[in-house]
Amino acid sequence: MAGHPTGIKLQIENLITNEMDVTKVISGEKTAVRRHGKFAEVGEVLELKGSHYQITSVYQQANKDMTNEDANKEGYKSIEEYRQHVQDCHKITTLKWEPEKLYWVHELKKIN
């Protein structure tokens, strides 16, 4: 697999690193995760707190292409609310929103 070294079992904690996001995934409120790198492949099944989640889509997306619908998949009402969450997580007071900056989007669904 191109996203992580062969023979290493991917831990969902590498993809979902914030406890608030873990809670949102478990509740079904969060079905997408943006990261700087590619952490999973389509079809992979990951375990989180006793439940299993399948990766349904992995793609790159530029900030300028992110919509409020994308923010909703991240578990937020708007892009601005999502940006504020990222700022809070990284303890920064400003987050330069670089329009061309690409992130890997990992979409997932609960399968049990």
C-alpha positions in Angstrom: 0.0 0.0 0.0 1.3 3.4 -0.9 0.0 5.3 2.1 1.9 3.4 4.9 4.8 1.0 5.1 4.2 -2.6 4.1 3.6 -4.9 7.0 2.6 -2.0 9.3 -1.0 -2.2 10.5 -2.6 1.2 10.2 -4.0 2.6 13.4 -7.0 4.8 13.0 -5.4 7.0 15.7 -2.9 8.0 13.1 -5.7 9.3 10.9 -8.0 10.7 13.6 -5.8 12.4 16.2 -8.1 14.5 18.2 -10.5 13.2 20.9 -13.3 15.6 19.8 -13.0 14.2 16.3 -13.0 10.6 17.6 -16.3 11.4 19.3 -17.7 12.9 16.1 -16.7 9.8 14.1 -18.4 7.5 16.6 -21.6 9.6 16.6 -21.7 9.6 12.8 -21.3 13.4 12.7 -17.8 13.2 11.0 -17.3 11.1 7.9 -14.2 12.7 6.4 -10.7 13.5 7.7 -8.2 15.9 6.0 -4.5 15.3 6.6 -1.3 16.5 5.0 -0.4 12.9 4.0 -2.2 9.9 2.6 -3.0 7.6 5.6 -5.2 4.9 4.0 -6.5 3.4 0.8 -10.0 2.9 -0.4 -11.4 -0.4 1.0 -9.3 -0.5 4.1 -11.1 -1.2 7.4 -10.0 0.5 10.5 -11.1 -0.1 14.1 -12.1 2.7 16.5 -13.3 2.0 20.0 -14.7 -1.4 19.0 -16.4 -0.3 15.8 -15.1 -0.8 12.3 -14.9 1.9 9.6 -14.3 1.4 5.9 -12.4 4.0 3.9 -14.8 4.8 1.0 -12.8 7.5 -0.8 -9.3 9.0 -0.8 -8.5 12.1 -2.8 -6.6 15.4 -2.8 -8.5 18.6 -2.5 -7.2 22.2 -2.5 -8.5 24.6 0.2 -10.1 26.8 -2.5 -12.3 23.8 -3.5 -13.5 23.0 0.0 -17.3 23.7 0.5 -19.6 24.0 3.5 -20.7 20.4 2.5 -17.1 19.3 2.9 -17.0 21.0 6.3 -20.2 19.2 7.3 -18.5 15.9 6.4 -15.7 17.0 8.8 -18.3 17.5 11.5 -18.6 21.3 11.3 -21.3 23.7 10.2 -19.1 25.8 8.0 -15.6 26.2 6.6 -15.0 28.9 9.1 -16.0 26.7 12.0 -13.7 23.9 10.6 -10.8 26.4 10.3 -11.3 27.6 13.9 -11.1 23.9 15.1 -7.8 23.4 13.2 -6.4 26.6 14.7 -7.5 25.5 18.2 -6.0 22.0 17.7 -2.6 23.4 16.6 -2.7 26.2 19.2 -2.2 28.9 16.6 -4.0 32.2 16.4 -3.9 32.6 12.7 -4.2 30.0 10.0 -3.1 31.2 6.6 -5.7 29.7 4.2 -3.6 29.0 1.2 -6.1 28.5 -1.6 -3.8 26.1 -3.6 -2.7 24.0 -0.6 -3.6 20.4 -1.1 -4.8 18.0 1.6 -5.6 14.3 1.5 -9.3 13.7 2.2 -10.2 10.3 3.7 -13.9 9.5 3.7 -15.2 6.7 5.8 -18.3 4.9 6.9 -19.2 2.7 9.8 -19.7 -0.9 8.8 -20.6 -2.4 12.2 
